[in-house]
Amino acid sequence: MIKNIFLHIGVHKTASTTIQNTLYLERAKLSDNGILYPAFIAGDNLISNHSIPIYSLFCKEPEKYHINVNFGITNREAIQELHQEYQRQIEAQIADFIGETLIISGEDISLFDIDELRNLKVWLTKITHPEVNIRVVLMCRHPVSRFRSSLLAKVYNSILQEKKVIERKLQQTHLYRNLITVLSEVIGQEHITVVRYEDAICHPFGPAGALLALIDKYLPDKIKPVLLHENPATNYETFVLLNAINRNCNHTSDYLPQLQKKFEVMKLLLEMPGQKFMLSRDMSKKVWDTLSEDVNWLCSEFALQDYRFLDEDLKPNADIWSQQTLDWLKKNILHLPLNHRKTIILELWRTINKQNTLLSYTQRFRILKFILSQAIKLYRSSELFKKSNT
């Protein structure tokens, strides 16, 4: 019988995907040690992130949940059928389980309002035991590195451009305060554990090991969970080009077809070599000044070491748009649709004409040579097209 539930709720960009995929891979070992990490299936999709079933089950508009939209499940009947299947799956796994501990991990749970969280708590007690002990695990992260990671993810995985994402993220000045208020009301602050992301990733068995150590300090050594690195390498140059593509999307037309086409381009551009993506110093300082007070309040509340501003910005004279990067782009740009090729050339032109640029004269000249060579190719191809139609 389940007596303890560890409810890991993220927040976003604090190694949640790594934790989920690690625990999913180690389900058999966890089960041998009395711990259930449920697995779900939606159609042909295996699900390790419990955000997907849990958020759909308890959010107010599941038909608008982006995962359900991606699955093509948007009408009331399909949603109801999906929810019944999710509930059947977890109830069957709990019924067949003889251990005492259940782990639920889903970063989207951190988005719930107080009513949605209450409904989740009622459901958890219903499918386990009325007196089940629920412990919430929350991770925090340095505000600048978390902002940087969130910015990358949004520009990569949507058609939003950098400016709009920054505006939205800088409005989250009370993220942790609001979250702790809701969690304390429903679960109780004494049942909340906060872990710093920076500490979790230093655990010998990674962030999943840090989570398991909260259940039993000896558990990571018993399980020896595999170490995963989920996020692909990201670089400054790829970010700049994908942001330019987002800027040129038609935001009044169908979202999903544009996003799918953009993903095809992104797969290619993610292979491009480049420099590590960093914020400018001015942006880093702005993020710190706007968001640091909230996360340091959280650290103070839970007796954790507070954060300090770090000088980790993209420096002047960084080797961005190196010859290696431009050679790769020259070799692969013909694989891109014509409109994206034009967008890339125009973006590079904008880059060398920016007043507050990080580029040296040598870098500007290198990019200019690339622009001219590609512009000539575009002109010749357009001339050939004209001749073929006459």
N, C-alpha and C positions, 0 to 999 in steps of 0.2 A: 504493500500500500504506500502511495506517495505521501510522505509527511513533510517534505521540504521542497520548495520551488525557488530556484535561483533565476530571477528575471533580469537578464542582461539587456539593457535598453540603449546601448550606444553611449554617447550620441554619435551622430554621423561624423565620419572621417577620424575615427579613433580605433582603427583596426578591427572593426566589427566583421567585415567580410572574411578576414584572416581567421578570426576566432570561429566563425560559423563553419567555414570549410574544413578547418582542422577538427572540430568536434564531430562534424559529419563523417569524416574519414575514420575517426576513432570510436565510432558508435559501439562496436563490439567490445573493445577494451573497457569503455565506460560502463557498458551493461554488466560486464563481469565484476565491476566494482560498485554495483548498486545504483548506477546513474543512467537515466534515460534522456537521450537527446533525440527527440522525435524527427522523423523524416516524412516529408509530404510529397505528393505527386499531384500535379495539375495537368491533365492530358498527357503529353509526352515529356513534360518538364519535371525533372527532379529538383526538389526545393530544399536547400540547406539553411536559407535565411528565413527565420520564422516571421519576419516582418510581412512576408507575402500573404500567408494565411491569416495572421493575427490582425494586421491592419485592415485587410478586406472584411474580416468578420465584424469588427467593432467601429470602424470609421462611419461617419454619417452618410457619405456618398460613395459607396464602393464601386459604383458604375463609372466614376471618374478617376479612380485609383489608377495610376499610370501602368502598373503591372497588369491589371485586369484589361486595360485598353490594349496593351501589347499582346495579351493572350486572345484578344477579340471577344472578350466576355463583358458586354456592356448593357444588356437588357435585364430586366428584373427576374425573368424566369431562369436565365443562365446563371445569374449571380446567386440565386437561391439554391440552385442545384450544386454550384461550386461550393457554397458554404456548407451544405449538408455533407458533401464529400469530405471537406476538410475536417468537420467534426467527427465523422465516422472514422477517419484515419487515426486521429489522435486518441479517441476513446478506445479503439481497438488496441493500439500500442500500449496504453496505460493498463488495460484489462489483462494483457498478456505479460505484464512486467511485474517482477517480484521484489524489486529494489524500493528504496525510500526517497530518492532524490530525482527531481525533474529539472532540466535546464531548458529555459526558453530564451532565445537570443534573437532580438529584432530591433534595429535602430529606429525604425519608424514608430515604435511604441512611444518614443520620446516626443512624438508630435501629438499625442492624444490630449484632448481636453479632459476636464475632471469627470464629466459624465461618461466618456468613452473608457477612461481608465477604471471607473467604478464598475462598468459592465464587464470589463475584462477580469477584474478581481472576482466578481460573482461567478463568472464562468469557470475560472480556475478552481475555485472551491467546489463547484458543482461536479467537475470532471475528476477531481482528486478526493478531497476530504474537507468537510466544513471547517475544521480547525487546522488546516494546512498552514505551515509557516512560510510566508512569502518574503523573500529577501531581494531587494532591488540592487543591481550593480550598475553603476554609472561611471563612465570614463570622461575625463576632461583632458584638454590638450592646450599647449601654448597657443594663444589667440592668433598670432601671426602665422605660424606653420599650419594651423587648422584652417585659417582663412585662405591661405595659399592653396592648400589641397582642395578645399571646397570650390574655389574659383576654377581650378583646373577641371574638376569633375563636371561642373555645370557647363563650361564652355565646350568640353569634349562630348558630353552626353545629352546636350540639348541644342537648340538653335538660338539660344540667348547669347548676346554679345557681352563682352567684359564689363562695359559701363553699367548695364542693367543689373548684372549679377552683383557687382560691387555695391550698388545702391541698396539692394535687398539685404545683402549680408551685413552691411554696416548698421542696419536697423535692428539687429538682434542684440541690443545692448543689455537686455535682461533675460537672456536665454536660460541661464542656470538658476537665477532667482525664481523665474516663473515655473520652471520645471520642478524645483525642490518644493515650491509651494503646493503644487498639484500632487506630487508624490507623497508629501507629508500628510496632506488631508486624507488621502485614500489609503496609503500603506502605512504611514507613520515614519517620521524621520529616523527613529531608532532602528528601523529596518532597512535603511539605505546605506550602502557602502560606496564610497567614491575612490576611484583609482586614477592616478595620473598616467596618461598614455605613455609618457616618457619613461616611467618606471615599468610599465607592462611590457614594452618592447625589449627591455633589457633582461627580462626573465630568461633563464637558461632554456626554457621551452617556449619562449615567445609569449605573445599576449594570451593565447589559449591556456598556457601553463599558469600565467598569473591569475586567470579566472578560476582555474581548477584549484589553485592553492587556497582560495577563499573558502572552498568547500572542505578541503582537508589538506593541510600543508604537505603531507606525504604523497598526495595523489599525483602530482606531475611526475614524480620519479617512478611511480607504479605504472602510469600510462605511457610515459615517454612520448608525448604527442609529436607527430611529425612537424617540422618547421616549414611553414609556407610563406611565400612572399607574393601577395596577390596582385598588387598594383603594378602595371607596366611602367617602365622608365618613361619619364616625361621630360620634355626639354622646352626651352624658351622659344626656339624657332617654330616648332610644331604648334605651340600655343598661339603664336602670332598669326600663323596662316589659318588655323581653324577659327580663330576669332574673326578674321577677315571674311571667311566663308559665311559664318553666322550673320555678320553685318549685312551681307548681300542677299540673305534669304528673304523671301516674301512672307512677312509675318501675318498677313491677312488671309493667306491660303491654307490648304490642308497641312497640318503640322507633321503627322506621321510619315507621309511619303517623302517630305523634305528631309526628315530626320534619318530615314532609311538610306536615302541617297548620300547624305552627309557621312553616315557610318562607313559606307563603302570607301569614300575618300579618306576617312580617318584611319582605316586599317592600313592604308599605304603610307600615310604621312607619319604614323607612329614608328615606322621603321627608319625614319630620317635621323641621321646623327645630329647632335647639337649640344648646346650647353644646358646645364641644369636650370630649370625654371625657377626664378626668384622674383620677388616683388622689387620695385624701386625703393630706395630708402624713404622717399617721401610717403609712398603708399604704406610701407611697413610701419612707419611712425604714426600715420593716421589710424591704421587698424589697431595698433597698440593703445593709442590714446582713447579710442572709442570702445574697445572691447575688453581691455585688460582688467578693469575694475570689477566686472562681473565674475570672471573666472577666479580672480584672487579673493573675492568674497566667498566663493564656494570653497576654495582651499582653506580659508580661515575657519569656516563653519565645520569642516571635517578634519581639521588639524593636519593639513598637508602643507608641504613647502610651497610657498607662493612662487609666481613666475616673475622673471625680469626681462626687460627688453634686450633682444639679441641683435647684433649687427651681422646679419646673414644675407644681405641684399646683393643683387646683381651689381657688380662693381663696374665703374668706368674702365674701358679698355678690355673688358671681358672678350674672349674670342668667339663672339656670336657671329653668325653668318660666315663661318670659316670656309676655306676653300673646299674642305671635305664635305661640308653641308651642301654647298652650291653644286659641287660635282654630282652628289647623289640626286639633288633636285633636277639637275640638267638631264640625268640619265632616266629619271622616272616621271618627269612631268608630262610626257606624252601619253602616259597611262591614265591621265585625269581628263574629265570632261572639259570641253573647250571653255565653258563659262568659268570653271574653277581655275583653269590656266590663266585666264585673263585676270581673275581676282588676285592670284598670287603675284603676277607681274605688277599690277597696280599697287598692291600692298608693299612690295619691295621698293617701289618708287616713292611711296609715302614715307617709308622708313628712312631712306637716305635724305629726304627733304625735311625731316623733323628737326626743329631747332635744338631741343633738349635731348639729343640722341647720345647713346653710348658709343657710337661708331667713330673710329679713327678715319682719317682720310684714306688710308690704305683699304680699310673695310668698305668704305663708300665706293671707291673705284672698282673694287672686286664685284660688288653687287651691281654696279652700273653696267659692267661688261656682261654680266649674266642677263640683265634686263634687255639690253640691246640685242643680244643673240636670240633671245626668245621672241622679242618683238618682231625681228626679221622673219623668223620662222612662221609666226602668226600671220604676218602680212603675205608671205609667199603662199601659205596654205589658203588664205582667203582669195588670192588672185587665181590660184588653180581652180578653186570652187566656182569663181565667176566664169572662167573659161569653159568649164565643163557644162555650164548651164546656158551657154550661148550657141 
